[in-house]
Amino acid sequence: MDFMQNYRLWRDNKFFDNATRNYLMNLDEEKDLKEIEDRFYKELEFGTVGLRGVMGVGTNRMNQYTVGKATVGYAKYLLETYGEKACAEKGVVVDYDTRNNSYYFANLTAKIFTSFGIKVFMLITGSPIPVMSYTIRQLNAVGGVVITASHNPKEYNGYKVYDETGCQLGVEGSNKVTDFINKIKSYEEIDFEGNDDLIYKVRIIEDFVDEISKQSLLSNVSGKEDLKIVFTPLHGTGLVPVCRVLEKNGFKNVTIVEEQKEPNGDFPTVPSPNPGDKNALKMGIELANKINADIVIGTDPDSDRIGVAVKSNGEFNLLTGNQIGALLIDYILSNKDLSDLNNPVIIKSIVTSNLGSDIAKKKSVKTLQTLTGFKFIGERMNQFEEAKKIGDSAKNYDFIFGYEESYGFLCGTHARDKDAVVSALLICEMSAKYKKLGYNMLDRLNEIYEEFGYYYDTQVSLVFKGKEDSEKIGKIMEQLRNGKVPFTEKSEVIDYKKGVKAEEGFGMLPTANVLFYVLEDESWIAVRPSGTEPLIKFYYSIKGKSHEDAVTRQQKLQSELYKELNL
């Protein structure tokens, strides 16, 4: 169907609720043609992370009908994969964050699962993604769904799907779910009522906090008590688990940003609840200046990402995801006993800085690389576990730490996704230890730069909204693939769409729409369309003799790239 047919179907079919139909009836087919097109020109795609989009009416929006189709597709996939008996007995876990409509979509998802005879464990309050991942593993469920759009603005929501290991559903599984979704001929096939008797409310936060505490590496209680922390959950799910894990592990001086304490899907105090954005931590930094705190930490709505600001020379500086990751690797590998481990390893995404890898290499710890998306890190972790069971020496590693430049980190094997709660614990421990020694994380970072070279890591995103603009993303990638190398510096071009070999024992990486330019000193530039938003990302990881040197070089490379693309 074309977009006008889709629009008229939704407007005229009495199956759709009155609010949906009334909204569409108030649109003018001539004056509002562009809006109608944007809402109906395609189905909201079930990609490698499930659904994510602006909430509203239409096939290209997050609403009860698009969520319903996704749930039917996933339910059929589970039944085909595990069978009716396993799905009925083991069930699925359903979770949600604090966004508008998250609980509504989660409850709807649970009901639809039960219409297929699938038991549902629904977390009693909206919980962080790592809690949901941990719960799947603890309850031995066959999978899970969390309603979240991570750190996106308030207009967005999403639908993330997990497998029986607590890892985001892999590429093959996602493709099968998409096939089931595409076979749904009508929304009227969806049973939105289900069977409430098959929905069980669960609360597992205390067990999760106990498990997180096993990753503690600092026993110095006075050092922890001396650290002054400001924490903001940015109106999200992180308040309870982060506060509990810090308190349990000896941090007594934690001040919450009151204005951002309560769950609120409108995120009224921030333009976007992204803890990597200084604007999101602005209120936390203002409070920290007022009470003379040492550190500010903030978590996003589903508490899988964390941002950090550190006080130095009277001013708070926001750390990048790459810097936090490198500091955590340095801290963990300097304080963790690795003697009993077999082939300790860290895992990072291909668009994450090599600084952490350099640190790990000096500690005799190997680094593996995956495509962007924490699901691929989770899959490597699962491969390690399987290798131990079957005696596969090629994949027999002990996981230490996984991370991405986008403020996502995981230490420990309790979950298969990034975890801002365990990250908060380790970041605060690290800060407490350095304060006791008379310096801070920025001082330590500068020592690392002096030893390994200055890395300037930055990312620039260009947003393309609507049908016409979104097509420009494909044209940019096509131009780069078919044109000349845009940089004057000599570079090797790696096209992940053609397939790239992974480390020995792991075969090929999945194909991906990513172009990589590696310069002679191993600095690099990557170009990648987002898998969840209408934008294209340009990543730069540039080494230099100093901060100024690296920044100047990055600006030159970006100028050359933009000139080639006429941007």
RABEL-V805609 format. One record per backbone hydrogen bond with DSSP energy under -1.0 kcal/mol. CO is the residue of the C=O (numbers start at 1). NH is the residue of the N-H. E is the energy in kcal/mol with one decimal. If there is no record, write none. Layout:
# RABEL-V805609
CO_NH_E + CO_NH_E
This chain:
# RABEL-V805609
2_6_-2.1 + 3_7_-2.5 + 4_8_-2.5 + 5_9_-2.3 + 6_10_-2.2 + 7_11_-2.2 + 8_12_-2.5 + 9_13_-1.9 + 13_16_-1.5 + 17_21_-2.3 + 18_22_-3.0 + 19_23_-1.9 + 20_24_-1.9 + 21_25_-2.5 + 22_26_-1.3 + 24_27_-1.4 + 28_32_-2.6 + 30_33_-1.1 + 32_36_-2.5 + 33_37_-2.6 + 34_38_-2.5 + 35_39_-2.0 + 36_40_-1.6 + 37_41_-2.3 + 39_60_-2.6 + 45_47_-1.2 + 47_50_-1.3 + 50_47_-2.6 + 51_159_-2.6 + 53_157_-2.2 + 54_62_-2.5 + 58_61_-1.1 + 59_44_-2.8 + 62_56_-1.9 + 63_67_-2.5 + 64_68_-1.6 + 65_69_-2.2 + 66_70_-1.9 + 67_71_-2.2 + 68_72_-2.3 + 69_73_-2.5 + 70_74_-2.4 + 71_75_-2.9 + 72_76_-2.4 + 73_77_-1.7 + 74_78_-2.6 + 75_79_-2.4 + 76_80_-2.2 + 77_81_-2.4 + 78_82_-3.1 + 79_83_-1.4 + 83_87_-1.9 + 84_88_-2.3 + 85_89_-2.3 + 86_90_-3.3 + 87_119_-1.2 + 91_142_-2.7 + 92_121_-3.4 + 93_145_-2.5 + 94_123_-2.1 + 95_147_-2.1 + 99_102_-1.8 + 101_105_-3.0 + 102_106_-2.4 + 103_107_-2.9 + 104_108_-2.2 + 105_109_-2.5 + 106_110_-2.4 + 107_111_-2.2 + 108_112_-2.2 + 109_113_-2.2 + 110_114_-2.1 + 111_115_-1.3 + 113_116_-1.7 + 113_118_-1.8 + 114_117_-2.0 + 119_92_-2.2 + 120_200_-3.2 + 121_94_-2.5 + 122_202_-2.1 + 128_132_-1.8 + 129_133_-2.7 + 130_134_-2.4 + 131_135_-2.4 + 132_136_-2.2 + 133_137_-1.6 + 134_138_-2.4 + 135_139_-2.7 + 136_141_-1.7 + 143_93_-2.0 + 144_162_-3.1 + 145_95_-2.6 + 146_160_-2.7 + 147_97_-2.1 + 149_152_-2.3 + 153_156_-1.9 + 155_55_-3.1 + 157_53_-2.4 + 159_51_-2.0 + 160_146_-2.2 + 161_169_-2.4 + 162_144_-1.8 + 163_166_-1.7 + 167_163_-3.3 + 170_174_-2.9 + 171_175_-2.3 + 172_176_-1.8 + 173_177_-2.4 + 174_178_-2.4 + 175_179_-2.0 + 176_180_-2.0 + 177_181_-2.5 + 178_182_-2.6 + 181_184_-1.6 + 186_189_-1.7 + 187_190_-1.9 + 195_198_-2.1 + 196_199_-1.7 + 198_120_-2.7 + 200_122_-2.7 + 202_124_-2.8 + 204_208_-2.0 + 205_209_-2.5 + 206_210_-2.0 + 207_211_-2.2 + 208_212_-2.6 + 209_213_-2.0 + 211_214_-1.1 + 212_215_-2.3 + 213_216_-1.5 + 219_221_-1.1 + 220_224_-1.5 + 221_225_-2.4 + 222_226_-1.8 + 228_294_-2.5 + 228_295_-1.5 + 229_255_-2.9 + 230_297_-2.6 + 231_257_-1.9 + 232_299_-1.8 + 233_236_-1.5 + 235_264_-1.5 + 238_242_-2.3 + 239_243_-2.1 + 240_244_-2.4 + 241_245_-2.3 + 242_246_-2.2 + 243_247_-2.4 + 244_248_-2.7 + 245_249_-1.1 + 246_251_-2.6 + 247_250_-1.7 + 253_229_-2.7 + 255_231_-2.7 + 256_258_-1.1 + 257_260_-1.6 + 258_261_-1.5 + 260_235_-2.4 + 264_267_-1.7 + 267_270_-1.5 + 272_274_-2.2 + 274_277_-2.4 + 277_280_-1.1 + 277_281_-1.1 + 281_285_-2.7 + 282_286_-2.5 + 283_287_-2.2 + 284_288_-2.4 + 285_289_-2.4 + 286_290_-1.7 + 287_291_-2.2 + 288_293_-2.5 + 294_311_-1.9 + 295_230_-2.3 + 296_309_-2.6 + 297_232_-2.1 + 298_307_-2.7 + 300_303_-2.0 + 301_237_-2.4 + 302_129_-2.4 + 303_420_-1.5 + 305_300_-1.4 + 307_298_-2.0 + 308_319_-2.5 + 309_296_-2.7 + 310_317_-2.8 + 312_315_-1.5 + 315_312_-2.9 + 317_310_-2.6 + 320_324_-2.5 + 321_325_-2.4 + 322_326_-2.3 + 323_327_-2.4 + 324_328_-2.6 + 325_329_-2.3 + 326_330_-2.4 + 327_331_-2.6 + 328_332_-3.2 + 329_333_-2.6 + 330_334_-1.1 + 332_336_-2.0 + 338_341_-1.6 + 343_398_-1.6 + 344_366_-1.4 + 345_400_-2.5 + 346_368_-2.4 + 347_403_-2.1 + 348_370_-2.0 + 349_352_-1.6 + 354_358_-2.2 + 355_359_-2.0 + 356_360_-2.5 + 357_361_-2.6 + 358_362_-1.6 + 359_363_-1.0 + 360_365_-2.8 + 361_364_-1.8 + 366_346_-2.4 + 368_348_-2.3 + 370_350_-2.0 + 373_376_-1.7 + 374_378_-2.7 + 375_379_-2.2 + 376_380_-1.7 + 377_381_-2.0 + 378_382_-2.2 + 379_383_-2.1 + 380_384_-2.1 + 381_385_-1.9 + 382_386_-2.4 + 383_387_-2.4 + 384_388_-1.8 + 385_389_-1.4 + 386_390_-2.0 + 387_391_-1.3 + 387_392_-2.1 + 391_393_-1.0 + 392_395_-1.1 + 395_397_-1.6 + 398_345_-2.2 + 401_347_-2.2 + 402_410_-2.2 + 403_349_-1.0 + 404_408_-1.0 + 407_306_-1.7 + 408_404_-2.3 + 409_419_-3.4 + 410_402_-2.3 + 419_423_-1.3 + 420_424_-1.9 + 421_425_-1.8 + 422_426_-2.1 + 423_427_-2.7 + 424_428_-2.3 + 425_429_-2.2 + 426_430_-2.6 + 427_431_-2.3 + 428_432_-2.4 + 429_433_-2.6 + 430_434_-2.2 + 431_435_-2.3 + 432_436_-2.0 + 433_437_-1.1 + 434_439_-2.6 + 435_438_-1.2 + 440_444_-2.1 + 441_445_-2.5 + 442_446_-2.3 + 443_447_-1.7 + 444_448_-2.0 + 445_449_-2.4 + 446_450_-2.3 + 447_451_-1.5 + 448_452_-2.8 + 449_453_-2.6 + 454_544_-2.1 + 456_542_-2.5 + 458_540_-2.8 + 460_538_-2.9 + 462_536_-2.2 + 466_470_-2.4 + 467_471_-1.2 + 469_472_-1.6 + 471_475_-1.4 + 472_476_-2.2 + 473_477_-2.0 + 474_478_-2.3 + 475_479_-2.5 + 476_480_-2.1 + 477_481_-2.1 + 478_482_-2.2 + 479_483_-1.8 + 492_518_-2.8 + 494_516_-2.6 + 495_498_-1.5 + 496_512_-1.5 + 500_509_-3.1 + 503_506_-2.3 + 507_502_-2.7 + 512_514_-2.1 + 514_496_-2.3 + 515_527_-2.6 + 516_494_-3.2 + 517_525_-2.2 + 518_492_-2.8 + 519_522_-1.9 + 523_519_-3.1 + 524_541_-2.7 + 525_517_-3.2 + 526_539_-3.0 + 527_515_-2.2 + 528_537_-2.9 + 533_535_-2.2 + 534_464_-3.6 + 535_530_-2.8 + 536_462_-2.4 + 537_528_-2.6 + 538_460_-2.6 + 539_526_-2.2 + 540_458_-2.2 + 541_524_-2.3 + 542_456_-3.2 + 544_454_-1.5 + 546_550_-2.3 + 547_551_-2.5 + 548_552_-2.4 + 549_553_-1.9 + 550_554_-2.3 + 551_555_-2.5 + 552_556_-1.8 + 553_557_-2.2 + 554_558_-2.7 + 555_559_-2.2 + 556_560_-2.0 + 557_561_-2.2 + 558_562_-2.7 + 559_563_-2.1 + 560_564_-1.9 + 561_565_-1.6 + 562_567_-2.4
